[in-house]
């Protein structure tokens, strides 16, 4: 979990959050802020 400031987009935190996971990710659930091409890549 990461808290961002108002001027930082939530999507920008995805790479750092995923780096904390040691196994492959099969699926992820998030709100509309994470529904974008950068997250799927």
mmCIF file as Biopython writes it, N, C-alpha, C and O atoms, coordinates in Angstrom:
data_model
#
loop_
_atom_site.group_PDB
_atom_site.id
_atom_site.type_symbol
_atom_site.label_atom_id
_atom_site.label_alt_id
_atom_site.label_comp_id
_atom_site.label_asym_id
_atom_site.label_entity_id
_atom_site.label_seq_id
_atom_site.pdbx_PDB_ins_code
_atom_site.Cartn_x
_atom_site.Cartn_y
_atom_site.Cartn_z
_atom_site.occupancy
_atom_site.B_iso_or_equiv
_atom_site.auth_seq_id
_atom_site.auth_asym_id
_atom_site.pdbx_PDB_model_num
ATOM 1   N N  . UNK A ? 1  ? 0.852   -1.167  0.000   1.0 0.0 1  A 1 
ATOM 2   C CA . UNK A ? 1  ? 0.000   0.000   0.000   1.0 0.0 1  A 1 
ATOM 3   C C  . UNK A ? 1  ? 0.892   1.223   0.000   1.0 0.0 1  A 1 
ATOM 4   O O  . UNK A ? 1  ? 1.942   1.258   0.642   1.0 0.0 1  A 1 
ATOM 5   N N  . UNK A ? 2  ? 0.447   2.218   -0.735  1.0 0.0 2  A 1 
ATOM 6   C CA . UNK A ? 2  ? 1.199   3.464   -0.790  1.0 0.0 2  A 1 
ATOM 7   C C  . UNK A ? 2  ? 0.231   4.627   -0.878  1.0 0.0 2  A 1 
ATOM 8   O O  . UNK A ? 2  ? -0.726  4.591   -1.653  1.0 0.0 2  A 1 
ATOM 9   N N  . UNK A ? 3  ? 0.474   5.640   -0.100  1.0 0.0 3  A 1 
ATOM 10  C CA . UNK A ? 3  ? -0.349  6.848   -0.100  1.0 0.0 3  A 1 
ATOM 11  C C  . UNK A ? 3  ? 0.346   7.886   -0.966  1.0 0.0 3  A 1 
ATOM 12  O O  . UNK A ? 3  ? 1.536   8.148   -0.786  1.0 0.0 3  A 1 
ATOM 13  N N  . UNK A ? 4  ? -0.381  8.478   -1.901  1.0 0.0 4  A 1 
ATOM 14  C CA . UNK A ? 4  ? 0.201   9.484   -2.785  1.0 0.0 4  A 1 
ATOM 15  C C  . UNK A ? 4  ? -0.377  10.861  -2.497  1.0 0.0 4  A 1 
ATOM 16  O O  . UNK A ? 4  ? -1.474  10.995  -1.955  1.0 0.0 4  A 1 
ATOM 17  N N  . UNK A ? 5  ? 0.375   11.866  -2.868  1.0 0.0 5  A 1 
ATOM 18  C CA . UNK A ? 5  ? -0.100  13.246  -2.755  1.0 0.0 5  A 1 
ATOM 19  C C  . UNK A ? 5  ? -1.091  13.527  -3.873  1.0 0.0 5  A 1 
ATOM 20  O O  . UNK A ? 5  ? -1.194  12.756  -4.827  1.0 0.0 5  A 1 
ATOM 21  N N  . UNK A ? 6  ? -1.816  14.626  -3.758  1.0 0.0 6  A 1 
ATOM 22  C CA . UNK A ? 6  ? -2.829  14.970  -4.756  1.0 0.0 6  A 1 
ATOM 23  C C  . UNK A ? 6  ? -2.236  15.178  -6.148  1.0 0.0 6  A 1 
ATOM 24  O O  . UNK A ? 6  ? -2.909  14.936  -7.150  1.0 0.0 6  A 1 
ATOM 25  N N  . UNK A ? 7  ? -0.973  15.629  -6.217  1.0 0.0 7  A 1 
ATOM 26  C CA . UNK A ? 7  ? -0.375  15.922  -7.519  1.0 0.0 7  A 1 
ATOM 27  C C  . UNK A ? 7  ? 0.395   14.737  -8.116  1.0 0.0 7  A 1 
ATOM 28  O O  . UNK A ? 7  ? 1.088   14.893  -9.121  1.0 0.0 7  A 1 
ATOM 29  N N  . UNK A ? 8  ? 0.275   13.555  -7.501  1.0 0.0 8  A 1 
ATOM 30  C CA . UNK A ? 8  ? 0.944   12.351  -7.996  1.0 0.0 8  A 1 
ATOM 31  C C  . UNK A ? 8  ? -0.127  11.349  -8.412  1.0 0.0 8  A 1 
ATOM 32  O O  . UNK A ? 8  ? -1.025  11.024  -7.635  1.0 0.0 8  A 1 
ATOM 33  N N  . UNK A ? 9  ? -0.020  10.866  -9.640  1.0 0.0 9  A 1 
ATOM 34  C CA . UNK A ? 9  ? -1.002  9.898   -10.124 1.0 0.0 9  A 1 
ATOM 35  C C  . UNK A ? 9  ? -0.802  8.531   -9.484  1.0 0.0 9  A 1 
ATOM 36  O O  . UNK A ? 9  ? 0.331   8.094   -9.284  1.0 0.0 9  A 1 
ATOM 37  N N  . UNK A ? 10 ? -1.892  7.863   -9.166  1.0 0.0 10 A 1 
ATOM 38  C CA . UNK A ? 10 ? -1.824  6.542   -8.545  1.0 0.0 10 A 1 
ATOM 39  C C  . UNK A ? 10 ? -1.085  5.538   -9.420  1.0 0.0 10 A 1 
ATOM 40  O O  . UNK A ? 10 ? -0.367  4.678   -8.910  1.0 0.0 10 A 1 
ATOM 41  N N  . UNK A ? 11 ? -1.257  5.643   -10.725 1.0 0.0 11 A 1 
ATOM 42  C CA . UNK A ? 11 ? -0.643  4.690   -11.652 1.0 0.0 11 A 1 
ATOM 43  C C  . UNK A ? 11 ? 0.878   4.709   -11.534 1.0 0.0 11 A 1 
ATOM 44  O O  . UNK A ? 11 ? 1.523   3.687   -11.772 1.0 0.0 11 A 1 
ATOM 45  N N  . UNK A ? 12 ? 1.457   5.839   -11.176 1.0 0.0 12 A 1 
ATOM 46  C CA . UNK A ? 12 ? 2.918   5.936   -11.081 1.0 0.0 12 A 1 
ATOM 47  C C  . UNK A ? 12 ? 3.488   5.074   -9.954  1.0 0.0 12 A 1 
ATOM 48  O O  . UNK A ? 12 ? 4.692   4.820   -9.932  1.0 0.0 12 A 1 
ATOM 49  N N  . UNK A ? 13 ? 2.658   4.624   -9.027  1.0 0.0 13 A 1 
ATOM 50  C CA . UNK A ? 13 ? 3.144   3.800   -7.917  1.0 0.0 13 A 1 
ATOM 51  C C  . UNK A ? 13 ? 3.186   2.314   -8.248  1.0 0.0 13 A 1 
ATOM 52  O O  . UNK A ? 13 ? 3.795   1.536   -7.514  1.0 0.0 13 A 1 
ATOM 53  N N  . UNK A ? 14 ? 2.547   1.910   -9.343  1.0 0.0 14 A 1 
ATOM 54  C CA . UNK A ? 14 ? 2.443   0.492   -9.691  1.0 0.0 14 A 1 
ATOM 55  C C  . UNK A ? 14 ? 3.800   -0.209  -9.797  1.0 0.0 14 A 1 
ATOM 56  O O  . UNK A ? 14 ? 3.965   -1.273  -9.201  1.0 0.0 14 A 1 
ATOM 57  N N  . UNK A ? 15 ? 4.781   0.338   -10.530 1.0 0.0 15 A 1 
ATOM 58  C CA . UNK A ? 15 ? 6.062   -0.388  -10.635 1.0 0.0 15 A 1 
ATOM 59  C C  . UNK A ? 15 ? 6.701   -0.682  -9.278  1.0 0.0 15 A 1 
ATOM 60  O O  . UNK A ? 15 ? 7.181   -1.794  -9.056  1.0 0.0 15 A 1 
ATOM 61  N N  . UNK A ? 16 ? 6.715   0.281   -8.380  1.0 0.0 16 A 1 
ATOM 62  C CA . UNK A ? 16 ? 7.315   0.060   -7.056  1.0 0.0 16 A 1 
ATOM 63  C C  . UNK A ? 16 ? 6.537   -0.968  -6.242  1.0 0.0 16 A 1 
ATOM 64  O O  . UNK A ? 16 ? 7.130   -1.775  -5.527  1.0 0.0 16 A 1 
ATOM 65  N N  . UNK A ? 17 ? 5.216   -0.939  -6.348  1.0 0.0 17 A 1 
ATOM 66  C CA . UNK A ? 17 ? 4.404   -1.905  -5.613  1.0 0.0 17 A 1 
ATOM 67  C C  . UNK A ? 17 ? 4.614   -3.318  -6.154  1.0 0.0 17 A 1 
ATOM 68  O O  . UNK A ? 17 ? 4.727   -4.269  -5.379  1.0 0.0 17 A 1 
ATOM 69  N N  . UNK A ? 18 ? 4.666   -3.459  -7.469  1.0 0.0 18 A 1 
ATOM 70  C CA . UNK A ? 18 ? 4.867   -4.776  -8.060  1.0 0.0 18 A 1 
ATOM 71  C C  . UNK A ? 18 ? 6.254   -5.330  -7.782  1.0 0.0 18 A 1 
ATOM 72  O O  . UNK A ? 18 ? 6.425   -6.544  -7.674  1.0 0.0 18 A 1 
ATOM 73  N N  . UNK A ? 19 ? 7.251   -4.451  -7.664  1.0 0.0 19 A 1 
ATOM 74  C CA . UNK A ? 19 ? 8.613   -4.896  -7.346  1.0 0.0 19 A 1 
ATOM 75  C C  . UNK A ? 19 ? 8.694   -5.571  -5.980  1.0 0.0 19 A 1 
ATOM 76  O O  . UNK A ? 19 ? 9.646   -6.304  -5.714  1.0 0.0 19 A 1 
ATOM 77  N N  . UNK A ? 20 ? 7.719   -5.337  -5.118  1.0 0.0 20 A 1 
ATOM 78  C CA . UNK A ? 20 ? 7.715   -5.938  -3.790  1.0 0.0 20 A 1 
ATOM 79  C C  . UNK A ? 20 ? 7.204   -7.375  -3.803  1.0 0.0 20 A 1 
ATOM 80  O O  . UNK A ? 20 ? 7.331   -8.091  -2.809  1.0 0.0 20 A 1 
ATOM 81  N N  . UNK A ? 21 ? 6.631   -7.795  -4.917  1.0 0.0 21 A 1 
ATOM 82  C CA . UNK A ? 21 ? 6.054   -9.131  -5.030  1.0 0.0 21 A 1 
ATOM 83  C C  . UNK A ? 21 ? 7.070   -10.051 -5.689  1.0 0.0 21 A 1 
ATOM 84  O O  . UNK A ? 21 ? 7.579   -9.750  -6.769  1.0 0.0 21 A 1 
ATOM 85  N N  . UNK A ? 22 ? 7.364   -11.162 -5.044  1.0 0.0 22 A 1 
ATOM 86  C CA . UNK A ? 22 ? 8.400   -12.064 -5.533  1.0 0.0 22 A 1 
ATOM 87  C C  . UNK A ? 22 ? 7.890   -13.113 -6.514  1.0 0.0 22 A 1 
ATOM 88  O O  . UNK A ? 22 ? 8.693   -13.759 -7.186  1.0 0.0 22 A 1 
ATOM 89  N N  . UNK A ? 23 ? 6.591   -13.296 -6.611  1.0 0.0 23 A 1 
ATOM 90  C CA . UNK A ? 23 ? 6.008   -14.308 -7.497  1.0 0.0 23 A 1 
ATOM 91  C C  . UNK A ? 23 ? 5.236   -13.628 -8.621  1.0 0.0 23 A 1 
ATOM 92  O O  . UNK A ? 23 ? 4.889   -12.452 -8.514  1.0 0.0 23 A 1 
ATOM 93  N N  . UNK A ? 24 ? 4.964   -14.367 -9.706  1.0 0.0 24 A 1 
ATOM 94  C CA . UNK A ? 24 ? 4.164   -13.777 -10.797 1.0 0.0 24 A 1 
ATOM 95  C C  . UNK A ? 24 ? 2.773   -13.361 -10.298 1.0 0.0 24 A 1 
ATOM 96  O O  . UNK A ? 24 ? 2.205   -13.997 -9.411  1.0 0.0 24 A 1 
ATOM 97  N N  . UNK A ? 25 ? 2.251   -12.310 -10.867 1.0 0.0 25 A 1 
ATOM 98  C CA . UNK A ? 25 ? 0.926   -11.809 -10.512 1.0 0.0 25 A 1 
ATOM 99  C C  . UNK A ? 25 ? -0.078  -12.356 -11.521 1.0 0.0 25 A 1 
ATOM 100 O O  . UNK A ? 25 ? 0.044   -12.100 -12.719 1.0 0.0 25 A 1 
ATOM 101 N N  . UNK A ? 26 ? -1.063  -13.103 -11.047 1.0 0.0 26 A 1 
ATOM 102 C CA . UNK A ? 26 ? -2.072  -13.678 -11.931 1.0 0.0 26 A 1 
ATOM 103 C C  . UNK A ? 26 ? -3.197  -12.683 -12.208 1.0 0.0 26 A 1 
ATOM 104 O O  . UNK A ? 26 ? -3.741  -12.652 -13.312 1.0 0.0 26 A 1 
ATOM 105 N N  . UNK A ? 27 ? -3.546  -11.870 -11.212 1.0 0.0 27 A 1 
ATOM 106 C CA . UNK A ? 27 ? -4.595  -10.874 -11.405 1.0 0.0 27 A 1 
ATOM 107 C C  . UNK A ? 27 ? -4.450  -9.786  -10.356 1.0 0.0 27 A 1 
ATOM 108 O O  . UNK A ? 27 ? -3.769  -9.954  -9.345  1.0 0.0 27 A 1 
ATOM 109 N N  . UNK A ? 28 ? -5.107  -8.666  -10.621 1.0 0.0 28 A 1 
ATOM 110 C CA . UNK A ? 28 ? -5.068  -7.537  -9.702  1.0 0.0 28 A 1 
ATOM 111 C C  . UNK A ? 28 ? -6.427  -6.862  -9.741  1.0 0.0 28 A 1 
ATOM 112 O O  . UNK A ? 28 ? -7.047  -6.775  -10.800 1.0 0.0 28 A 1 
ATOM 113 N N  . UNK A ? 29 ? -6.885  -6.392  -8.620  1.0 0.0 29 A 1 
ATOM 114 C CA . UNK A ? 29 ? -8.143  -5.666  -8.544  1.0 0.0 29 A 1 
ATOM 115 C C  . UNK A ? 29 ? -7.828  -4.252  -8.064  1.0 0.0 29 A 1 
ATOM 116 O O  . UNK A ? 29 ? -7.139  -4.066  -7.061  1.0 0.0 29 A 1 
ATOM 117 N N  . UNK A ? 30 ? -8.333  -3.271  -8.783  1.0 0.0 30 A 1 
ATOM 118 C CA . UNK A ? 30 ? -8.123  -1.888  -8.397  1.0 0.0 30 A 1 
ATOM 119 C C  . UNK A ? 30 ? -9.268  -1.035  -8.909  1.0 0.0 30 A 1 
ATOM 120 O O  . UNK A ? 30 ? -10.072 -1.483  -9.727  1.0 0.0 30 A 1 
ATOM 121 N N  . UNK A ? 31 ? -9.338  0.191   -8.426  1.0 0.0 31 A 1 
ATOM 122 C CA . UNK A ? 31 ? -10.403 1.069   -8.885  1.0 0.0 31 A 1 
ATOM 123 C C  . UNK A ? 31 ? -10.051 1.654   -10.256 1.0 0.0 31 A 1 
ATOM 124 O O  . UNK A ? 31 ? -9.027  1.303   -10.842 1.0 0.0 31 A 1 
ATOM 125 N N  . UNK A ? 32 ? -10.881 2.521   -10.746 1.0 0.0 32 A 1 
ATOM 126 C CA . UNK A ? 32 ? -10.706 3.085   -12.080 1.0 0.0 32 A 1 
ATOM 127 C C  . UNK A ? 32 ? -9.385  3.797   -12.301 1.0 0.0 32 A 1 
ATOM 128 O O  . UNK A ? 32 ? -8.943  3.915   -13.444 1.0 0.0 32 A 1 
ATOM 129 N N  . UNK A ? 33 ? -8.743  4.275   -11.246 1.0 0.0 33 A 1 
ATOM 130 C CA . UNK A ? 33 ? -7.465  4.963   -11.390 1.0 0.0 33 A 1 
ATOM 131 C C  . UNK A ? 33 ? -6.386  4.042   -11.941 1.0 0.0 33 A 1 
ATOM 132 O O  . UNK A ? 33 ? -5.408  4.514   -12.520 1.0 0.0 33 A 1 
ATOM 133 N N  . UNK A ? 34 ? -6.553  2.739   -11.769 1.0 0.0 34 A 1 
ATOM 134 C CA . UNK A ? 34 ? -5.555  1.777   -12.226 1.0 0.0 34 A 1 
ATOM 135 C C  . UNK A ? 34 ? -5.930  1.132   -13.551 1.0 0.0 34 A 1 
ATOM 136 O O  . UNK A ? 34 ? -5.202  0.266   -14.036 1.0 0.0 34 A 1 
ATOM 137 N N  . UNK A ? 35 ? -7.031  1.524   -14.139 1.0 0.0 35 A 1 
ATOM 138 C CA . UNK A ? 35 ? -7.497  0.918   -15.377 1.0 0.0 35 A 1 
ATOM 139 C C  . UNK A ? 35 ? -6.910  1.663   -16.572 1.0 0.0 35 A 1 
ATOM 140 O O  . UNK A ? 35 ? -7.573  2.486   -17.202 1.0 0.0 35 A 1 
ATOM 141 N N  . UNK A ? 36 ? -5.657  1.353   -16.863 1.0 0.0 36 A 1 
ATOM 142 C CA . UNK A ? 36 ? -4.991  2.015   -17.980 1.0 0.0 36 A 1 
ATOM 143 C C  . UNK A ? 36 ? -3.899  1.146   -18.565 1.0 0.0 36 A 1 
ATOM 144 O O  . UNK A ? 36 ? -3.488  0.163   -17.950 1.0 0.0 36 A 1 
ATOM 145 N N  . UNK A ? 37 ? -3.427  1.498   -19.744 1.0 0.0 37 A 1 
ATOM 146 C CA . UNK A ? 37 ? -2.438  0.697   -20.448 1.0 0.0 37 A 1 
ATOM 147 C C  . UNK A ? 37 ? -1.146  0.530   -19.646 1.0 0.0 37 A 1 
ATOM 148 O O  . UNK A ? 37 ? -0.543  -0.544  -19.670 1.0 0.0 37 A 1 
ATOM 149 N N  . UNK A ? 38 ? -0.718  1.563   -18.946 1.0 0.0 38 A 1 
ATOM 150 C CA . UNK A ? 38 ? 0.539   1.471   -18.166 1.0 0.0 38 A 1 
ATOM 151 C C  . UNK A ? 38 ? 0.468   0.353   -17.132 1.0 0.0 38 A 1 
ATOM 152 O O  . UNK A ? 38 ? 1.470   -0.315  -16.879 1.0 0.0 38 A 1 
ATOM 153 N N  . UNK A ? 39 ? -0.675  0.144   -16.546 1.0 0.0 39 A 1 
ATOM 154 C CA . UNK A ? 39 ? -0.841  -0.900  -15.537 1.0 0.0 39 A 1 
ATOM 155 C C  . UNK A ? 39 ? -0.815  -2.279  -16.193 1.0 0.0 39 A 1 
ATOM 156 O O  . UNK A ? 39 ? -0.203  -3.209  -15.667 1.0 0.0 39 A 1 
ATOM 157 N N  . UNK A ? 40 ? -1.478  -2.409  -17.334 1.0 0.0 40 A 1 
ATOM 158 C CA . UNK A ? 40 ? -1.520  -3.714  -18.008 1.0 0.0 40 A 1 
ATOM 159 C C  . UNK A ? 40 ? -0.148  -4.134  -18.510 1.0 0.0 40 A 1 
ATOM 160 O O  . UNK A ? 40 ? 0.172   -5.323  -18.520 1.0 0.0 40 A 1 
ATOM 161 N N  . UNK A ? 41 ? 0.660   -3.177  -18.922 1.0 0.0 41 A 1 
ATOM 162 C CA . UNK A ? 41 ? 2.020   -3.493  -19.377 1.0 0.0 41 A 1 
ATOM 163 C C  . UNK A ? 41 ? 2.847   -4.004  -18.225 1.0 0.0 41 A 1 
ATOM 164 O O  . UNK A ? 41 ? 4.022   -4.325  -18.403 1.0 0.0 41 A 1 
#
